[in-house]
Amino acid sequence: MDTNTGQFFEKTPPQSNGINTCTLGARTYKLHIITLPSTTGNEAEISCLLDPDLIPFLPNPLPFANRPNDNPNFCVRQTVHKGAGMFAVRDIPAGELIVAEHPALILPSGKFPAEVYNELGNRLSKERRAVLLSLSNSRPKEECESPVEGIVRTNALVLELDPKEEISEDKREIYGGVYPFINRANHSCGPNAAVKWDLASLTESLYALRPIAAGEEIHKPYINPALPRETRISILQKNYRFTCDCPWCNIRQSLDPRVKQSDFTLDELTQIATSDANRAQLGTWIFTHPGYKKWSTDLARTDDVVISSHIEALALIEKEGMQGLQNLFIEEIAMCYSMLGDIGAFREWGKRVVTLNQVEDPALARKFEEWLVDPEKGIKKWAWRKRQREYMPGRRKLKAGHDVEFVDGVDAFQLLFQFPD
């Protein structure tokens, strides 16, 4: 692919082993270098292993490389026992972008020969390859002969390269990317940051889910934090060779895998069971509690039923550090207040929607920014329920039912390149 702003091209660096294609089963893949142009001379290289049928669905023309951040809000430094980590160098408010970067590698989730992984790394510039090889590798050599494969399986984040599902179902695959900075963020079951992939710019963004204080470590989730503690610990030990030491996992002896649950005190068992129950409840909350969409036109439901339910959910989210789930609850609370004609409460919650969605959902943030200028004119059904109540002053108010319209997005943050069970 040649365009006026970027290109795919083959290059043969001195350390190349000359591999240009790879066949795995019935599929043949092509090794590519994507070079994103730059107006500042800071081009970005992405070394790829791609099904040729996928290439036409990538951005064309290619986007420009991200500009370097002249005032970063984070630094990378060594931790006591987790290798390198990302740390805030100043206070980072909720919703703020921490870093946006292009992957160094893009490849499918299958297991390829060691020489293919080595070639992917060799095709990068000397500096970018050195940064790639400095990333954490939790895989012993007997599992991953190539250090590049070990780094991929330890760090790769899922990318969506065919969001419109234009490739036939039998040829669809899961792809992942490896990032020099974002992959420095260590895991927590109560993460303070999340990631979002944007195909149009070939960029992964790491952004704050809640306020992060200067000096605080920046964490993202490697697995679904709604899973029970024992399951989370088991998955992390199997796939990443560590035991999580976040406050929701590190309960006294819990860092020693030889300690069985029967050895915990009653208080510790109660603490674990309560947290597991909270997380399980949050994982299914939207399917078992009333939601805005059906409530908005159902006058049989009390006016505060969704607001009360969502505020309860937000309290559990705060307790368990699962702010990755918070945005839809906050959006729906704001919309409930719009239907009730409460301009003060709508502005309060609407501003939170704008703040928290600058990276996660910019279109939603812009829509709320427009509404906040003049909600009464901007929102078509402003105060609809309030008006209906005034028209029907004697109508009996019934208890809340259990309707939902929300889909959990936690799995979007998971690392994926693991060996199957």
Sequence and secondary structure as in RCSB ss.txt:
>XXXX:A:sequence
MDTNTGQFFEKTPPQSNGINTCTLGARTYKLHIITLPSTTGNEAEISCLLDPDLIPFLPNPLPFANRPNDNPNFC
VRQTVHKGAGMFAVRDIPAGELIVAEHPALILPSGKFPAEVYNELGNRLSKERRAVLLSLSNSRPKEECESPVEG
IVRTNALVLELDPKEEISEDKREIYGGVYPFINRANHSCGPNAAVKWDLASLTESLYALRPIAAGEEIHKPYINP
ALPRETRISILQKNYRFTCDCPWCNIRQSLDPRVKQSDFTLDELTQIATSDANRAQLGTWIFTHPGYKKWSTDLA
RTDDVVISSHIEALALIEKEGMQGLQNLFIEEIAMCYSMLGDIGAFREWGKRVVTLNQVEDPALARKFEEWLVDP
EKGIKKWAWRKRQREYMPGRRKLKAGHDVEFVDGVDAFQLLFQFPD
>XXXX:A:secstr
 B SS EEE    TT     EEEETTEEEEEEEEEE  SSS  EEEEEEE GGGGGGS SS        SS SEE
EEE SSSSEEEEESS B TT EEEEE  SEEEESS   HHHHHHHHHTS HHHHHHHHTS     TTT SSHHHH
HHHHH EEE S TT  S GGG   EEEE TTGGGSEE SS SEEEEEETTTTEEEEEESS B TT EEEE SS T
TS HHHHHHHHHHHHS    STTT  GGGGSTT  GGGS HHHHHHHHHHHHHHHHHHHHHHHS  HHHHTT TT
B TTHHHHHHHHHHHHHHHHT GGGHHHHHHHHHHHHHHHT HHHHHHHHHHHHHHTTTT HHHHHHHHHHHH H
HHHSTTTTHHHHHHHH TT   B           GGGG B      
